[in-house]
Amino acid sequence: MHRRYLFSGIALLFLSVTLSACDPISNQPEEGNLLIGVGLPETGTLGGAGQSIARGVRLAVNEHEAISGLTIALAFKDTRSTAEGAVQAYHELASFENLRVIIGPLSSTATEAVIPVINESNIVSLGPTSAKAGLSAQSDYLFRSALTVERIVPSGVRTAKENLQFRNVATLHNAGDAFSISSNDLVTEELRKYNDVNIVIEESYSRPPGTAIRGADIAGPLDKILSATPAVDAIFLSALPEDQTAILPTAYRRGNDAPFVAPFLSIAEVKTINRIEPGAAERAVTFTVWLAGSPNDLSQTFVRDYMRTYGVIPDDWAARGYASTVVLLEALQRASEYDSNSIREALSGIDNFPTIYGEFSFDGDGDAIYDPAVAVVRDNDFVTWPVKGKR
């Protein structure tokens, strides 16, 4: 039986810090108050996604406060959509004497960069979106609530093949981003397992996270793919959101009619793509962790509460922020003390915990285990495809 540190019947007083994702932290919170750090991009190329995640974080905290009657301090630091910004944000958050856990960062490249900070400071980090294979194994204090590529790509490729019936495919990835490289490696590995699938052409471009994507960076690789012989039936794209929203419209303008298959393509990016070039995202396929149409009861409640709070349907960025925070609050409830080792042990013990994703567990490295989702874009929305052989 766990002792209830955070949510026991003992009257504990915590400082409530009301910050928006854009508010700077001017003073260190008072010593003795429970404090959760949030290291996400507020600005830069991933700023929109970071702010959406932050809204999900806030909703989870506000809901828990309403149930428990307690208040929790959130300390936000802008990672500026770069690895360097993430390292600076983590150093600043780690300097708070009474801060023991951080939600973030967003990208795998940023997560890889902050691992030394996590290890040096012994501060727990829970990543809501990072998906590169192998990162959590590099730190006892790093956990990730998004599915990593090795848990999402195999079933995604299999499900896409069953539905699209492709035979000739192309791959395209951002060689300047850690997630994109990891995703492409696994996508290619999975495609080569099928004797009736031919990888006609493999292309890449290089754009470090946080830098602007240029038309010249993607025009060449796209033209090679679109002129390949034989013509391709599908294009597997491993890239960050800002790349997706540039590449799909560009390919559409160049006459592409092959569907893109893009791990972690979100509904927010789909709507942006179709706003830029109507129809450009049609038939695109995603492998992802959550869809707004999920029949999961907790997910449906989340969608209703989010719409009541923010007036819009949540995208999967908001869902990932919400789910990671719910998992963290459960771990804090189980922790014997508010210290890094207790929080780490409590997170490690999360097993078959009900979330908006379904039953949620952590593996021995600190990576999440639950069932993925695969969907295709039809009429500017996702339609789910059944996934066989989950987990």
Buried (B, 14 or more C-beta within 10 A) or exposed (E): EEEBBBBEEEEBEBBBBEBEBEEEBEEEBEEEBBBBBBBBBBBBBBBBBBBBBBBBBBBBBBBBBEEEEBBBBBBBBBBBBBBEBBBBBBBBBBEBEBBBBBBBBBBBBBBBBBBEBBBEBBBBBBBBBBBBBBBBEBBBBBBBBBBBBBBBBBBBBBBBBEBBEBBBBBBBBBBBBBBBBBBBBBBBEBBEEBEEBBBBBBBBBEBEBBBEBEEEBBBEBBBBBBEBEEEBBBBBBBBBBBBBBBBBBBBBEEEBEBBBBBBBBBBBBBBBBBEBBEEBBBBBBBBBBBBBBBEBEBBBEBBEBBEEBBEEEBBBBBBBBBBBBBBBBBBBBBBBEBBBBBBBBBBBBBEEBEBBBBBBBBEEBBBBBBBBBBBBBEEBBBEEBEBEEEE
